[in-house]
Amino acid sequence: YPMLDEAMADVKKTGRKISVSIADIDSFKRINDTYGHANGDIILTTLADILTEICGEHGDVFRYGGEEFAIIFAEDCENAEEIMQDALDCFAVQDFDFMEGRYPRAV
């Protein structure tokens, strides 16, 4: 929350625009319950790495809470939606062998 608070304070102070996106893994509790927390952590780490790699050059990526990640895009990132879709498409094709063909879905 501090990063989001700082960004919003900067918006108020400078008038610059930002874009904020949230990525969330559907039914993550079920993943933890079924495959264990250690495997859930692998999924979280994978999503964090992908978001950092793809979105990080355009803004700040951080864990917002639970299985939610936020990206504060610098300035008014006109292509924030496209960048997020690229990251989510990359996540969607990840192979988690412990899931036996069932993949988490980030939205």
C-alpha positions as CSV (number, residue, x, y, z in Angstrom):
1,Y,0.0,0.0,0.0
2,P,2.8,2.5,0.6
3,M,3.8,2.5,-3.0
4,L,0.3,3.2,-4.1
5,D,-0.1,5.9,-1.5
6,E,3.2,7.5,-2.7
7,A,2.1,7.4,-6.3
8,M,-1.3,8.9,-5.5
9,A,0.4,11.7,-3.5
10,D,2.7,12.4,-6.4
11,V,-0.3,12.6,-8.7
12,K,-1.9,15.2,-6.5
13,K,1.3,17.1,-6.1
14,T,2.5,17.1,-9.7
15,G,-0.7,16.5,-11.7
16,R,1.0,13.8,-13.7
17,K,-1.1,10.8,-14.7
18,I,-0.6,7.2,-13.9
19,S,-2.2,3.9,-14.7
20,V,-2.8,1.2,-12.2
21,S,-3.5,-2.5,-13.0
22,I,-4.2,-5.4,-10.7
23,A,-3.5,-9.0,-11.5
24,D,-5.2,-11.7,-9.5
25,I,-5.1,-15.5,-9.6
26,D,-8.6,-17.0,-9.8
27,S,-9.5,-19.5,-7.1
28,F,-6.0,-19.4,-5.5
29,K,-7.2,-20.7,-2.2
30,R,-8.3,-23.9,-4.0
31,I,-4.8,-24.2,-5.6
32,N,-3.2,-23.9,-2.1
33,D,-5.7,-26.4,-0.6
34,T,-5.2,-28.9,-3.5
35,Y,-1.5,-28.7,-4.3
36,G,-0.1,-27.2,-1.1
37,H,1.3,-23.9,-0.1
38,A,4.8,-24.6,-1.4
39,N,3.4,-25.2,-4.9
40,G,1.2,-22.1,-4.5
41,D,4.3,-20.2,-3.7
42,I,5.9,-21.4,-7.0
43,I,2.8,-20.1,-8.9
44,L,3.0,-16.7,-7.1
45,T,6.7,-16.4,-7.8
46,T,6.2,-17.3,-11.4
47,L,3.5,-14.6,-11.8
48,A,5.7,-12.1,-10.0
49,D,8.7,-12.8,-12.2
50,I,6.6,-12.5,-15.4
51,L,5.0,-9.3,-14.3
52,T,8.4,-7.8,-13.3
53,E,10.0,-8.9,-16.6
54,I,7.2,-7.6,-18.8
55,C,5.7,-4.7,-16.9
56,G,8.6,-3.6,-14.8
57,E,10.3,-1.5,-17.5
58,H,7.0,0.5,-17.6
59,G,6.4,1.0,-13.9
60,D,6.5,-0.5,-10.4
61,V,5.3,-4.0,-9.7
62,F,4.4,-5.1,-6.2
63,R,2.4,-7.6,-4.3
64,Y,-0.8,-6.0,-3.3
65,G,-2.1,-8.8,-1.1
66,G,-2.6,-12.5,-1.1
67,E,-2.4,-13.5,-4.8
68,E,-2.9,-10.0,-6.0
69,F,-0.2,-7.9,-7.7
70,A,-0.4,-4.3,-8.7
71,I,1.5,-2.4,-11.3
72,I,1.7,1.4,-11.2
73,F,2.5,2.4,-14.8
74,A,4.7,5.5,-15.1
75,E,2.9,8.5,-16.6
76,D,-0.3,7.8,-18.5
77,C,0.8,4.5,-20.1
78,E,-1.5,4.4,-23.1
79,N,-0.6,0.7,-23.7
80,A,-0.9,-0.5,-20.1
81,E,-3.8,-2.9,-21.1
82,E,-1.7,-4.4,-23.9
83,I,1.3,-4.8,-21.6
84,M,-0.8,-6.5,-19.0
85,Q,-2.3,-8.8,-21.6
86,D,1.2,-9.8,-22.8
87,A,2.1,-10.7,-19.2
88,L,-1.1,-12.6,-18.6
89,D,-0.7,-14.5,-21.9
90,C,2.8,-15.5,-20.9
91,F,1.6,-16.7,-17.5
92,A,-1.3,-18.7,-19.1
93,V,1.2,-21.0,-20.9
94,Q,3.3,-21.8,-17.9
95,D,3.6,-25.5,-17.2
96,F,3.2,-26.4,-13.5
97,D,3.9,-30.1,-13.6
98,F,2.2,-30.6,-10.2
99,M,-1.1,-29.4,-11.6
100,E,-1.5,-32.2,-14.2
101,G,-2.7,-30.0,-17.0
102,R,-4.8,-27.6,-14.9
103,Y,-3.5,-24.1,-15.0
104,P,-4.2,-21.2,-12.8
105,R,-5.8,-18.2,-14.5
106,A,-4.7,-14.7,-13.7
107,V,-7.1,-11.9,-14.5
